[in-house]
Amino acid sequence: MGNPLHLKSLNHISLLCKSLEESIDFYEDVLGFVPIRRPGSFNFDGAWLFGFGIGIHLLQSENPEKMQKKGKINPKDNHISFQCESMAAVEKKLKDMGIQHVRALVEEGGIQVEQLFFHDPDGFMIEICDCDNLPVIPLAGEVAQSCSYLNLERMQQQMQPMVQQHERAI
């Protein structure tokens, strides 16, 4: 089947927020995303952030009081996952920040993948993992790849001017 829509990459995810400011702070301070310019023609409150090759578009809910409350952390719930360099460092930082989280372990063919799950301020699930240990093996075909950070250094170099510009603006 190939690529029928000729997709190139994942551009962004969009999340509704009870408090736009609280969510911006979370994605900046906890996950390291950088605010970027958002088109001024939008007639609703929101913010765009960028990091690790993906955008996060935060949208202020028109009815924040009607949004669901945070539930129990459930690794089987909808979530977005980020790879990290050190699970121990991530867990220490989450503890230092007072962010409740749940650990999980995936074992497959002698390979172990550690996972940490926690919520953003609105209850959207975030996963941090060392998934690079687990090969991506297509169901059809024989080619196996690593779930690698896709040249993290290149992405960090691309982000550096945005980070510097943001720091100058503060």
DSSP file with accessible surface (Angstrom, degrees, kcal/mol):
  #  RESIDUE AA STRUCTURE BP1 BP2  ACC     N-H-->O    O-->H-N    N-H-->O    O-->H-N    TCO  KAPPA ALPHA  PHI   PSI    X-CA   Y-CA   Z-CA
    1    1 A M              0   0  210      0, 0.0     2,-0.2     0, 0.0     0, 0.0   0.000 360.0 360.0 360.0 -34.3    0.0    0.0    0.0
    2    2 A G        -     0   0   78      1,-0.2     0, 0.0     2,-0.1     0, 0.0  -0.383 360.0 -27.0  71.3-129.0    3.0    2.3    0.6
    3    3 A N    >   +     0   0   76     -2,-0.2     3,-1.9     1,-0.1    -1,-0.2  -0.691  62.0 175.1-126.5  75.0    2.2    6.0    1.4
    4    4 A P  T 3  S+     0   0   81      0, 0.0    -1,-0.1     0, 0.0    -2,-0.1   0.786  83.3  41.3 -59.5 -29.3   -1.2    6.7   -0.3
    5    5 A L  T 3  S-     0   0  134      2,-0.0    -2,-0.0     0, 0.0     0, 0.0   0.383 106.9-124.0 -97.4   2.3   -1.5   10.2    1.1
    6    6 A H    <   -     0   0  154     -3,-1.9     2,-0.1     1,-0.2    -3,-0.0   0.900  42.5-175.0  56.3  45.6    2.2   11.0    0.5
    7    7 A L        -     0   0  120      1,-0.1    -1,-0.2     3,-0.0     3,-0.1  -0.399  19.8-172.8 -71.3 148.8    2.7   11.9    4.2
    8    8 A K        -     0   0  200      1,-0.4     2,-0.3    -2,-0.1    -1,-0.1   0.741  57.4 -36.5-110.1 -39.9    6.1   13.3    5.3
    9    9 A S        -     0   0   98      0, 0.0     2,-0.5     0, 0.0    -1,-0.4  -0.981  65.8 -76.3-171.2 170.4    5.9   13.5    9.1
   10   10 A L        -     0   0  112     -2,-0.3     3,-0.1     1,-0.2    45,-0.1  -0.726  41.7-173.8 -79.9 126.5    3.7   14.2   12.1
   11   11 A N        -     0   0  110     -2,-0.5    44,-2.3     1,-0.3     2,-0.3   0.914  51.5 -33.7 -90.6 -53.3    3.4   18.0   12.3
   12   12 A H  E     -a   55   0A  72     42,-0.2     2,-0.3    38,-0.0    -1,-0.3  -0.987  41.7-129.6-160.1 165.6    1.6   18.6   15.6
   13   13 A I  E     -a   56   0A  37     42,-1.9    44,-3.1    -2,-0.3     2,-0.4  -0.906  24.3-142.3-117.4 154.2   -1.0   17.4   18.1
   14   14 A S  E     -a   57   0A  62     -2,-0.3     2,-0.4    42,-0.2    44,-0.2  -0.971  17.5-173.4-121.7 131.8   -3.7   19.7   19.4
   15   15 A L  E     -a   58   0A  19     42,-2.8    44,-2.8    -2,-0.4     2,-0.3  -0.987  21.0-131.8-130.8 132.9   -4.9   19.7   23.0
   16   16 A L  E     -a   59   0A  99     -2,-0.4     2,-0.4    42,-0.2    44,-0.2  -0.604  29.1-158.1 -77.6 143.1   -7.8   21.5   24.7
   17   17 A C  E     -a   60   0A   0     42,-2.9    44,-3.1    -2,-0.3     3,-0.3  -0.949  28.4-154.5-127.4 143.0   -6.8   23.3   28.0
   18   18 A K  S    S+     0   0   57     -2,-0.4     2,-0.4     1,-0.3    -1,-0.1   0.886 101.5  21.3 -72.3 -43.7   -8.7   24.4   31.0
   19   19 A S     >  -     0   0   41      1,-0.1     4,-2.2    45,-0.1    -1,-0.3  -0.938  67.7-164.4-130.3 109.3   -6.0   27.0   31.6
   20   20 A L  H  > S+     0   0   18     -2,-0.4     4,-2.7    -3,-0.3     5,-0.2   0.918  92.4  50.9 -58.6 -43.9   -3.8   28.0   28.7
   21   21 A E  H  > S+     0   0  124      1,-0.2     4,-2.4     2,-0.2    -1,-0.2   0.914 109.6  49.2 -63.7 -42.6   -1.2   29.6   30.9
   22   22 A E  H  > S+     0   0  107      1,-0.2     4,-2.1     2,-0.2    -1,-0.2   0.913 113.2  47.5 -64.2 -39.9   -0.9   26.5   33.2
   23   23 A S  H  X S+     0   0    0     -4,-2.2     4,-2.6     2,-0.2     5,-0.2   0.908 110.0  51.8 -69.6 -40.0   -0.5   24.3   30.2
   24   24 A I  H  X S+     0   0   22     -4,-2.7     4,-2.3     1,-0.2     5,-0.3   0.951 110.4  49.5 -59.2 -47.8    2.1   26.5   28.5
   25   25 A D  H  X S+     0   0   81     -4,-2.4     4,-3.2     1,-0.2     5,-0.4   0.909 111.2  50.0 -57.8 -43.8    4.1   26.5   31.8
   26   26 A F  H  X>S+     0   0   23     -4,-2.1     4,-2.6     1,-0.2     5,-1.1   0.954 112.0  45.1 -60.8 -52.0    3.9   22.7   32.0
   27   27 A Y  H  <5S+     0   0    0     -4,-2.6     6,-2.8     3,-0.2    -1,-0.2   0.838 120.7  41.4 -67.9 -27.9    5.0   22.0   28.4
   28   28 A E  H  X5S+     0   0   43     -4,-2.3     4,-0.8    -5,-0.2    -2,-0.2   0.957 123.9  33.8 -77.1 -54.5    7.9   24.6   28.7
   29   29 A D  H  <5S+     0   0  107     -4,-3.2    -3,-0.2    -5,-0.3    -2,-0.2   0.813 128.9  31.5 -77.6 -34.3    9.1   23.7   32.3
   30   30 A V  T  <5S+     0   0   36     -4,-2.6    -3,-0.2    -5,-0.4    -1,-0.1   0.895 133.7  23.3 -91.4 -46.3    8.5   20.0   32.4
   31   31 A L  T  4<S-     0   0   20     -5,-1.1    -3,-0.2    -4,-0.1    -2,-0.2   0.591  98.1-121.3-102.4 -12.0    9.0   18.8   28.8
   32   32 A G     <  +     0   0   38     -4,-0.8    -4,-0.2    -6,-0.3    -3,-0.1   0.707  51.0 158.8  83.7  19.7   11.2   21.6   27.4
   33   33 A F        -     0   0    4     -6,-2.8    18,-0.2    -7,-0.1    -1,-0.2  -0.411  32.7-136.1 -73.8 156.2    9.0   22.8   24.6
   34   34 A V  E     -B   50   0A   9     16,-2.5    16,-2.4    -2,-0.1     2,-0.1  -0.945  16.8-117.9-116.5 130.5    9.5   26.3   23.2
   35   35 A P  E     -B   49   0A  42      0, 0.0     2,-0.3     0, 0.0    14,-0.3  -0.423  36.2-170.5 -64.1 139.6    6.7   28.7   22.4
   36   36 A I  E     -B   48   0A  53     12,-2.7    12,-0.6    -2,-0.1     2,-0.0  -0.865  32.8 -75.2-127.5 165.9    6.6   29.7   18.7
   37   37 A R        -     0   0  207     -2,-0.3    10,-0.1    10,-0.1    -1,-0.0  -0.316  43.2-158.3 -64.1 138.6    4.7   32.2   16.7
   38   38 A R        -     0   0   51      8,-0.1    -1,-0.0    10,-0.0     8,-0.0  -0.921  34.0 -90.2-116.6 141.4    1.0   31.4   16.0
   39   39 A P    >   -     0   0   53      0, 0.0     3,-1.1     0, 0.0    -1,-0.0  -0.251  29.0-144.2 -54.1 132.1   -1.0   33.0   13.2
   40   40 A G  T 3  S+     0   0   80      1,-0.2    -3,-0.0     3,-0.1    -2,-0.0   0.593  89.6  77.4 -74.2 -10.2   -2.6   36.2   14.4
   41   41 A S  T 3   +     0   0  108      2,-0.1    -1,-0.2     0, 0.0     2,-0.2   0.617  67.5 108.1 -78.5  -9.6   -5.7   35.6   12.2
   42   42 A F    <   -     0   0   76     -3,-1.1     4,-0.1     1,-0.1    -4,-0.0  -0.461  58.3-155.7 -67.1 138.6   -7.0   33.0   14.7
   43   43 A N        +     0   0  153     -2,-0.2     2,-0.3     2,-0.1    -1,-0.1  -0.106  68.8  69.7-107.3  34.7  -10.0   34.3   16.6
   44   44 A F  S    S-     0   0   82      2,-0.0     2,-0.2     0, 0.0    -2,-0.1  -0.981  88.9 -95.4-146.0 155.4   -9.6   32.0   19.6
   45   45 A D        +     0   0  113     -2,-0.3    15,-2.0    15,-0.2     2,-0.3  -0.504  62.3 121.1 -74.5 139.0   -7.1   31.7   22.5
   46   46 A G  E     - C   0  59A  15     13,-0.2     2,-0.3    -2,-0.2    13,-0.2  -0.974  41.7-135.7-176.6 178.0   -4.3   29.3   22.0
   47   47 A A  E     - C   0  58A  17     11,-2.3    11,-3.2    -2,-0.3     2,-0.4  -0.986  10.2-141.9-151.4 146.9   -0.5   28.8   21.9
   48   48 A W  E     -BC  36  57A  56    -12,-0.6   -12,-2.7    -2,-0.3     2,-0.3  -0.935  20.0-178.8-112.0 136.2    1.9   26.9   19.7
   49   49 A L  E     -BC  35  56A   0      7,-2.5     7,-2.5    -2,-0.4     2,-0.4  -0.924   7.2-159.2-128.9 157.1    4.9   25.2   21.1
   50   50 A F  E     +BC  34  55A  53    -16,-2.4   -16,-2.5    -2,-0.3     2,-0.3  -0.997  22.9 135.8-139.9 142.3    7.7   23.2   19.4
   51   51 A G  E >   + C   0  54A   0      3,-2.2     3,-2.0    -2,-0.4   -18,-0.1  -0.879  61.7  16.2-177.6 146.6   10.2   20.6   20.5
   52   52 A F  T 3  S-     0   0   85      1,-0.3     3,-0.1    -2,-0.3   104,-0.1   0.803 127.2 -56.3  58.7  31.9   11.7   17.3   19.5
   53   53 A G  T 3  S+     0   0   36      1,-0.2     2,-0.3   102,-0.1    -1,-0.3   0.574 119.2  92.7  80.8  10.3   10.5   17.6   15.9
   54   54 A I  E <   - C   0  51A  16     -3,-2.0    -3,-2.2     2,-0.0     2,-0.3  -0.984  63.4-136.4-137.9 146.8    6.8   18.0   16.9
   55   55 A G  E     -aC  12  50A   3    -44,-2.3   -42,-1.9    -2,-0.3     2,-0.5  -0.754   8.2-156.7 -97.4 148.0    4.4   20.9   17.5
   56   56 A I  E     -aC  13  49A   0     -7,-2.5    -7,-2.5    -2,-0.3     2,-0.6  -0.994   7.5-161.2-122.2 119.8    1.9   21.0   20.3
   57   57 A H  E     -aC  14  48A  18    -44,-3.1   -42,-2.8    -2,-0.5     2,-0.5  -0.918   6.7-159.1-103.7 115.1   -1.0   23.4   19.7
   58   58 A L  E     -aC  15  47A   0    -11,-3.2   -11,-2.3    -2,-0.6     2,-0.5  -0.820   5.5-165.5 -96.8 132.0   -2.7   24.3   22.9
   59   59 A L  E     -aC  16  46A  41    -44,-2.8   -42,-2.9    -2,-0.5     2,-0.4  -0.975  21.4-125.6-121.7 125.3   -6.3   25.6   22.7
   60   60 A Q  E     -a   17   0A  50    -15,-2.0   -42,-0.2    -2,-0.5   -15,-0.2  -0.548  32.9-121.8 -68.3 124.1   -8.1   27.4   25.5
   61   61 A S        -     0   0   15    -44,-3.1   -41,-0.1    -2,-0.4    -1,-0.1  -0.418   6.5-145.0 -66.2 139.5  -11.4   25.5   26.1
   62   62 A E  S    S+     0   0  169      1,-0.3    -1,-0.1    -2,-0.1     3,-0.1   0.701 101.5  32.9 -75.3 -20.6  -14.5   27.6   25.8
   63   63 A N    >   +     0   0   76      1,-0.1     3,-1.8     2,-0.0     4,-0.5  -0.549  69.1 164.1-132.4  67.6  -16.1   25.6   28.6
   64   64 A P  G >  S+     0   0   37      0, 0.0     3,-1.3     0, 0.0    -1,-0.1   0.836  74.4  61.7 -59.7 -30.1  -13.2   24.7   31.0
   65   65 A E  G 3  S+     0   0  130      1,-0.3   -47,-0.0    -3,-0.1    -2,-0.0   0.731 102.1  53.0 -68.7 -19.1  -15.6   23.8   33.8
   66   66 A K  G <  S+     0   0  160     -3,-1.8    -1,-0.3     2,-0.1     2,-0.1   0.512  84.1 108.8 -92.8  -5.9  -17.1   21.0   31.6
   67   67 A M  S <  S-     0   0   35     -3,-1.3   -50,-0.0    -4,-0.5   -49,-0.0  -0.443  81.4 -97.6 -71.1 146.9  -13.7   19.4   30.8
   68   68 A Q        -     0   0  173     -2,-0.1    -1,-0.1     1,-0.1     2,-0.1  -0.289  37.8-116.7 -62.6 147.2  -13.1   16.0   32.5
   69   69 A K        -     0   0  157      1,-0.1    -1,-0.1    -3,-0.1    53,-0.1  -0.429  42.6 -82.2 -77.2 159.2  -11.1   16.0   35.6
   70   70 A K        -     0   0  109     51,-0.2    -1,-0.1    -2,-0.1     2,-0.1  -0.368  53.4-161.4 -59.4 137.2   -7.8   14.2   35.8
   71   71 A G        -     0   0   52      1,-0.2     2,-0.1    52,-0.2    -1,-0.1  -0.353  35.8 -54.5-105.6-167.7   -8.3   10.5   36.4
   72   72 A K        -     0   0  191     -2,-0.1     2,-0.5     1,-0.1    -1,-0.2  -0.398  66.3 -98.5 -65.2 144.7   -6.1    7.7   37.6
   73   73 A I        -     0   0   11     -2,-0.1    -1,-0.1    -3,-0.1    44,-0.0  -0.555  48.8-179.3 -69.5 118.0   -2.9    7.3   35.6
   74   74 A N    >   -     0   0   75     -2,-0.5     3,-2.7     4,-0.1    51,-0.1  -0.934  24.3-156.4-126.5 106.3   -3.7    4.5   33.1
   75   75 A P  T 3  S+     0   0   44      0, 0.0    -1,-0.1     0, 0.0    -2,-0.0   0.697  94.9  61.8 -56.1 -16.3   -0.9    3.5   30.8
   76   76 A K  T 3  S+     0   0  193      2,-0.1     3,-0.1    -3,-0.0     2,-0.1   0.428  86.3  98.5 -89.7   1.3   -3.5    2.1   28.4
   77   77 A D  S <  S-     0   0   76     -3,-2.7    47,-0.0     1,-0.2    -4,-0.0  -0.360  93.5 -73.3 -81.6 166.3   -5.1    5.5   27.9
   78   78 A N  S    S+     0   0  130     -2,-0.1    47,-0.8    48,-0.0     2,-0.3  -0.338  71.4 151.6 -55.4 139.0   -4.5    7.9   25.0
   79   79 A H  E     -d  125   0B  72     45,-0.1     2,-0.4    -3,-0.1    47,-0.2  -0.984  44.7-123.8-162.1 167.2   -1.0    9.4   25.3
   80   80 A I  E     -d  126   0B  24     45,-1.5    47,-2.6    -2,-0.3     2,-0.4  -0.944  30.2-146.6-116.9 143.8    2.0   10.8   23.5
   81   81 A S  E     -d  127   0B  51     -2,-0.4     2,-0.4    45,-0.2    47,-0.2  -0.923  12.0-169.7-120.2 139.0    5.4    9.2   24.1
   82   82 A F  E     -d  128   0B  28     45,-2.6    47,-2.4    -2,-0.4     2,-0.2  -0.964  18.7-133.0-122.0 141.0    8.9   10.8   24.2
   83   83 A Q  E     -d  129   0B  59     -2,-0.4     2,-0.3    45,-0.2    47,-0.2  -0.613  25.9-165.5 -86.4 153.2   12.2    8.9   24.4
   84   84 A C        -     0   0   26     45,-1.9    48,-0.2    -2,-0.2     3,-0.2  -0.857  29.3-128.5-134.0 170.8   14.8   10.0   26.9
   85   85 A E  S    S+     0   0  148     -2,-0.3     2,-0.4     1,-0.3    -1,-0.1   0.789  97.4  22.2 -87.7 -31.9   18.5    9.6   27.6
   86   86 A S     >  -     0   0   53      1,-0.1     4,-2.1    43,-0.1    -1,-0.3  -0.897  53.3-168.2-144.6 110.6   18.1    8.5   31.2
   87   87 A M  H  > S+     0   0   10     -2,-0.4     4,-2.8     1,-0.2     5,-0.2   0.888  94.7  55.4 -62.7 -38.0   15.0    7.1   32.9
   88   88 A A  H  > S+     0   0   72      1,-0.2     4,-2.4     2,-0.2    -1,-0.2   0.918 108.2  48.0 -62.8 -41.7   16.6    7.6   36.3
   89   89 A A  H  > S+     0   0   56      2,-0.2     4,-2.3     1,-0.2    -1,-0.2   0.905 112.4  49.2 -66.0 -40.4   17.1   11.3   35.6
   90   90 A V  H  X S+     0   0   33     -4,-2.1     4,-2.7     2,-0.2    -2,-0.2   0.944 111.8  47.9 -64.0 -47.2   13.6   11.7   34.3
   91   91 A E  H  X S+     0   0   25     -4,-2.8     4,-2.5     1,-0.2    -2,-0.2   0.918 111.5  50.4 -63.4 -40.0   12.1   10.0   37.4
   92   92 A K  H  X S+     0   0  126     -4,-2.4     4,-2.9    -5,-0.2    -1,-0.2   0.936 111.4  48.6 -60.9 -44.3   14.2   12.1   39.8
   93   93 A K  H  X S+     0   0  121     -4,-2.3     4,-2.1     2,-0.2    -2,-0.2   0.915 110.4  50.6 -64.0 -42.5   13.1   15.3   38.0
   94   94 A L  H  <>S+     0   0    5     -4,-2.7     5,-2.8     2,-0.2     4,-0.4   0.926 112.8  46.8 -60.9 -42.9    9.4   14.2   38.1
   95   95 A K  H ><5S+     0   0  133     -4,-2.5     3,-1.3     1,-0.2    -2,-0.2   0.931 111.1  51.3 -63.7 -45.2    9.8   13.5   41.9
   96   96 A D  H 3<5S+     0   0  103     -4,-2.9    -1,-0.2     1,-0.3    -2,-0.2   0.847 112.0  47.6 -59.7 -34.1   11.6   16.8   42.5
   97   97 A M  T 3<5S-     0   0   72     -4,-2.1    -1,-0.3    -5,-0.2    -2,-0.2   0.469 113.7-119.2 -86.1  -3.8    8.7   18.6   40.7
   98   98 A G  T < 5 +     0   0   67     -3,-1.3     2,-0.7    -4,-0.4    -3,-0.2   0.786  58.2 155.5  71.8  28.4    6.1   16.7   42.6
   99   99 A I      < -     0   0   32     -5,-2.8    -1,-0.2    -6,-0.2     2,-0.1  -0.802  41.5-131.6 -94.3 116.5    4.5   15.2   39.5
  100  100 A Q        +     0   0  155     -2,-0.7    19,-0.5    -3,-0.1     2,-0.3  -0.431  37.9 168.8 -64.4 137.1    2.7   11.9   40.2
  101  101 A H        -     0   0   37     17,-0.1     2,-0.4    -2,-0.1    17,-0.2  -0.953  29.3-136.2-148.3 165.3    3.7    9.2   37.8
  102  102 A V  E     -E  117   0B  50     15,-2.1    15,-2.6    -2,-0.3     2,-0.3  -0.979  17.5-140.5-127.1 137.0    3.4    5.4   37.2
  103  103 A R  E     +E  116   0B 120     -2,-0.4     2,-0.3    13,-0.2    13,-0.2  -0.712  21.6 176.4 -94.5 149.1    6.3    3.1   36.2
  104  104 A A  E     -E  115   0B  28     11,-2.3    11,-2.5    -2,-0.3     2,-0.4  -0.963  15.6-150.4-144.9 160.5    5.8    0.3   33.7
  105  105 A L  E     -E  114   0B  84     -2,-0.3     2,-0.5     9,-0.2     9,-0.2  -0.997   3.2-161.1-136.8 129.6    8.1   -2.3   32.1
  106  106 A V  E     -E  113   0B  52      7,-2.8     7,-2.7    -2,-0.4     2,-0.4  -0.940   9.1-169.0-108.7 130.7    7.7   -3.9   28.7
  107  107 A E  E     +E  112   0B 125     -2,-0.5     2,-0.3     5,-0.2     5,-0.2  -0.987  13.5 162.6-122.8 129.5    9.7   -7.1   28.0
  108  108 A E  E >   -E  111   0B 131      3,-2.5     3,-2.1    -2,-0.4    -2,-0.0  -0.926  69.5 -20.7-148.2 117.9   10.0   -8.6   24.5
  109  109 A G  T 3  S-     0   0   80     -2,-0.3     3,-0.1     1,-0.3    -2,-0.0   0.850 127.5 -47.6  55.9  38.4   12.5  -11.1   23.4
  110  110 A G  T 3  S+     0   0   81      1,-0.3     2,-0.4     0, 0.0    -1,-0.3   0.428 114.4 118.5  83.7  -1.7   14.9  -10.4   26.2
  111  111 A I  E <   -E  108   0B  54     -3,-2.1    -3,-2.5     2,-0.0     2,-0.4  -0.833  48.8-156.6-100.0 135.3   14.7   -6.6   25.6
  112  112 A Q  E     -E  107   0B 101     -2,-0.4     2,-0.5    -5,-0.2    -5,-0.2  -0.935   6.9-169.5-113.7 136.2   13.4   -4.4   28.4
  113  113 A V  E     -E  106   0B   3     -7,-2.7    -7,-2.8    -2,-0.4     2,-0.3  -0.991  12.2-148.6-124.0 121.9   11.8   -1.0   27.9
  114  114 A E  E     -E  105   0B  62     -2,-0.5    16,-1.5    -9,-0.2     2,-0.3  -0.684  16.4-169.5 -87.6 145.9   11.1    1.2   30.9
  115  115 A Q  E     -EF 104 129B  32    -11,-2.5   -11,-2.3    -2,-0.3     2,-0.4  -0.990  14.1-165.5-136.9 143.8    8.2    3.6   30.8
  116  116 A L  E     -EF 103 128B   0     12,-2.5    12,-2.5    -2,-0.3     2,-0.4  -0.999  12.5-165.5-125.2 132.3    7.0    6.5   33.0
  117  117 A F  E     +EF 102 127B   3    -15,-2.6   -15,-2.1    -2,-0.4     2,-0.3  -0.950  17.7 150.7-120.1 138.6    3.4    7.8   32.7
  118  118 A F  E     - F   0 126B   2      8,-2.3     8,-3.5    -2,-0.4     2,-0.3  -0.961  36.3-107.2-155.8 168.8    2.0   11.1   34.0
  119  119 A H  E     - F   0 125B  18    -19,-0.5     6,-0.2    -2,-0.3   -19,-0.1  -0.758  17.3-132.7-102.6 150.3   -0.6   13.7   33.2
  120  120 A D    >   -     0   0    2      4,-2.4     3,-2.1    -2,-0.3   -97,-0.1  -0.286  54.0 -81.6 -80.3 178.5   -0.4   17.2   31.9
  121  121 A P  T 3  S+     0   0   17      0, 0.0   -51,-0.2     0, 0.0   -98,-0.1   0.747 133.1  48.0 -58.6 -21.4   -2.5   19.8   33.8
  122  122 A D  T 3  S-     0   0   20      2,-0.1     3,-0.1   -53,-0.1  -106,-0.1   0.321 123.0 -99.5-102.4   5.7   -5.6   18.7   31.9
  123  123 A G  S <  S+     0   0   16     -3,-2.1     2,-0.3     1,-0.3   -52,-0.2   0.502  71.1 147.3  93.1   3.2   -5.2   15.0   32.3
  124  124 A F        -     0   0   52      1,-0.1    -4,-2.4   -54,-0.1    -1,-0.3  -0.590  51.2-116.4 -73.1 134.7   -3.7   14.2   28.9
  125  125 A M  E     -dF  79 119B   1    -47,-0.8   -45,-1.5    -2,-0.3     2,-0.4  -0.523  28.3-167.7 -80.3 135.9   -1.2   11.3   29.4
  126  126 A I  E     -dF  80 118B   0     -8,-3.5    -8,-2.3    -2,-0.3     2,-0.4  -0.965   3.2-162.7-117.7 136.5    2.5   11.7   28.7
  127  127 A E  E     -dF  81 117B   9    -47,-2.6   -45,-2.6    -2,-0.4     2,-0.4  -0.960   5.1-167.9-117.7 137.8    4.8    8.7   28.5
  128  128 A I  E     +dF  82 116B  11    -12,-2.5   -12,-2.5    -2,-0.4     2,-0.3  -0.992  24.6 160.8-118.8 132.3    8.6    8.9   28.8
  129  129 A a  E     -dF  83 115B   0    -47,-2.4   -45,-1.9    -2,-0.4   -14,-0.2  -0.918  53.0-127.4-144.1 168.9   10.5    5.8   27.7
  130  130 A D    >   +     0   0   32    -16,-1.5     3,-1.8    -2,-0.3     4,-0.2  -0.410  52.6 149.3-109.3  51.5   13.7    4.3   26.7
  131  131 A a  G >   +     0   0   25      1,-0.3     3,-1.9     2,-0.2    16,-0.3   0.570  48.0  88.1 -64.9 -10.5   12.0    2.8   23.6
  132  132 A D  G 3  S+     0   0   50      1,-0.3    15,-0.3   -48,-0.2    -1,-0.3   0.744  79.6  65.5 -61.2 -20.5   15.2    3.0   21.6
  133  133 A N  G <  S+     0   0   80     -3,-1.8    -1,-0.3    14,-0.1    -2,-0.2   0.723  89.6  75.8 -70.4 -23.4   15.9   -0.4   23.0
  134  134 A L  S <  S-     0   0   56     -3,-1.9    13,-0.6    -4,-0.2    -1,-0.0  -0.815  81.6-134.3 -98.3 118.4   13.0   -2.0   21.2
  135  135 A P  E     -G  146   0C  49      0, 0.0     2,-0.7     0, 0.0    11,-0.2  -0.374  12.6-127.5 -69.5 148.8   13.4   -2.5   17.4
  136  136 A V  E     -G  145   0C  72      9,-3.6     9,-2.3    -2,-0.0    -2,-0.0  -0.890  32.5-177.3 -95.1 112.6   10.7   -1.5   15.0
  137  137 A I        -     0   0  108     -2,-0.7     7,-0.2     7,-0.2     4,-0.1  -0.948  22.1-132.0-118.8 112.3   10.0   -4.5   12.9
  138  138 A P        -     0   0   60      0, 0.0     3,-0.0     0, 0.0    -2,-0.0  -0.283  13.4-131.1 -59.0 146.3    7.4   -4.3   10.1
  139  139 A L  S    S+     0   0  187      1,-0.1     2,-0.5     3,-0.0    -2,-0.0   0.837  99.8  47.2 -68.1 -31.9    4.9   -7.1   10.1
  140  140 A A  S    S+     0   0   89      3,-0.1     3,-0.2     2,-0.0    -1,-0.1  -0.952 111.4  17.7-111.1 122.2    5.5   -7.5    6.3
  141  141 A G  S    S-     0   0   56     -2,-0.5     0, 0.0     1,-0.1     0, 0.0  -0.409  79.1 -99.2 109.2 176.0    9.2   -7.7    5.3
  142  142 A E  S    S+     0   0  183     -2,-0.1     2,-0.4     2,-0.0    -1,-0.1   0.416  73.4 117.4-117.2  -4.3   12.4   -8.3    7.1
  143  143 A V        -     0   0   97     -3,-0.2     2,-0.4    -6,-0.0    -3,-0.1  -0.576  41.9-168.4 -78.8 124.4   13.8   -4.8    7.7
  144  144 A A        -     0   0   60     -2,-0.4     2,-0.3    -7,-0.2    -7,-0.2  -0.896   5.7-176.0-109.7 141.6   14.2   -3.9   11.3
  145  145 A Q  E     -G  136   0C 128     -9,-2.3    -9,-3.6    -2,-0.4     2,-0.3  -0.898  27.0-108.8-129.6 164.0   15.0   -0.3   12.5
  146  146 A S  E     -G  135   0C  62     -2,-0.3     2,-1.1   -11,-0.2   -14,-0.1  -0.658  21.6-128.8 -89.3 148.4   15.7    1.4   15.8
  147  147 A C        +     0   0   52    -13,-0.6   -14,-0.1   -16,-0.3   -13,-0.1  -0.273  57.3 166.7 -85.6  47.7   13.1    3.6   17.3
  148  148 A S        -     0   0   50     -2,-1.1   -65,-0.1     1,-0.1   -17,-0.0  -0.020  54.5-100.3 -68.7 169.2   16.0    6.1   17.6
  149  149 A Y        -     0   0   90      1,-0.1    -1,-0.1   -65,-0.0    -2,-0.1   0.232  52.6-120.9 -79.5  18.9   15.9    9.8   18.3
  150  150 A L  S    S-     0   0  132      1,-0.2     5,-0.2     2,-0.1    -1,-0.1   0.893  76.0 -38.8  47.9  57.0   16.3   10.6   14.6
  151  151 A N  S >> S-     0   0   86      3,-0.1     4,-1.7     1,-0.1     3,-0.6   0.984  71.8-171.0  59.3  64.0   19.4   12.6   14.9
  152  152 A L  H 3> S+     0   0   29      1,-0.2     4,-2.7     2,-0.2     5,-0.2   0.864  81.3  60.3 -54.8 -37.5   18.6   14.4   18.1
  153  153 A E  H 3> S+     0   0  137      1,-0.2     4,-2.3     2,-0.2    -1,-0.2   0.916 103.1  50.9 -60.1 -41.6   21.6   16.7   17.6
  154  154 A R  H <> S+     0   0  123     -3,-0.6     4,-2.1     1,-0.2    -1,-0.2   0.931 111.7  47.2 -62.8 -43.4   20.3   18.0   14.3
  155  155 A M  H  X S+     0   0   28     -4,-1.7     4,-2.0     1,-0.2    -1,-0.2   0.906 110.8  51.7 -65.0 -40.2   16.9   18.8   15.8
  156  156 A Q  H  X S+     0   0   93     -4,-2.7     4,-1.7     1,-0.2    -1,-0.2   0.904 109.1  50.9 -63.9 -38.8   18.6   20.5   18.8
  157  157 A Q  H  < S+     0   0  136     -4,-2.3    -1,-0.2    -5,-0.2    -2,-0.2   0.904 110.3  49.5 -63.4 -39.9   20.6   22.6   16.4
  158  158 A Q  H  < S+     0   0  115     -4,-2.1     4,-0.4     1,-0.2    -1,-0.2   0.851 114.0  46.0 -67.0 -33.3   17.5   23.6   14.6
  159  159 A M  H >X S+     0   0   18     -4,-2.0     4,-2.4     1,-0.2     3,-0.6   0.758  91.2  83.4 -80.2 -24.7   15.8   24.5   17.8
  160  160 A Q  H 3X S+     0   0   90     -4,-1.7     4,-2.8     1,-0.3     5,-0.2   0.882  88.9  50.3 -53.1 -46.3   18.7   26.5   19.3
  161  161 A P  H 3> S+     0   0   74      0, 0.0     4,-2.4     0, 0.0    -1,-0.3   0.906 111.7  49.5 -60.1 -36.8   17.8   29.8   17.4
  162  162 A M  H <> S+     0   0   52     -3,-0.6     4,-2.5    -4,-0.4    -2,-0.2   0.914 111.4  48.8 -66.4 -41.2   14.2   29.5   18.6
  163  163 A V  H  X S+     0   0   31     -4,-2.4     4,-2.7     2,-0.2     5,-0.2   0.942 112.7  47.7 -63.1 -45.5   15.3   28.9   22.2
  164  164 A Q  H  X S+     0   0   85     -4,-2.8     4,-2.2    -5,-0.2    -2,-0.2   0.908 112.0  49.4 -62.9 -43.2   17.7   31.9   22.1
  165  165 A Q  H  X S+     0   0  107     -4,-2.4     4,-1.7    -5,-0.2    -1,-0.2   0.916 111.9  49.2 -62.2 -42.9   15.0   34.1   20.6
  166  166 A H  H  X S+     0   0   46     -4,-2.5     4,-1.1     1,-0.2    -2,-0.2   0.928 110.5  50.5 -62.7 -42.5   12.6   33.1   23.3
  167  167 A E  H  < S+     0   0  121     -4,-2.7     3,-0.3     1,-0.2    -1,-0.2   0.882 109.1  51.1 -65.1 -37.2   15.2   33.7   26.0
  168  168 A R  H  < S+     0   0  181     -4,-2.2    -1,-0.2     1,-0.2    -2,-0.2   0.852 107.7  53.9 -66.5 -33.1   15.9   37.2   24.7
  169  169 A A  H  <        0   0   85     -4,-1.7    -1,-0.2    -5,-0.2    -2,-0.2   0.742 360.0 360.0 -73.9 -21.7   12.1   38.0   24.7
  170  170 A I     <        0   0  151     -4,-1.1    -3,-0.1    -3,-0.3    -4,-0.0  -0.119 360.0 360.0 -78.3 360.0   11.8   37.0   28.4
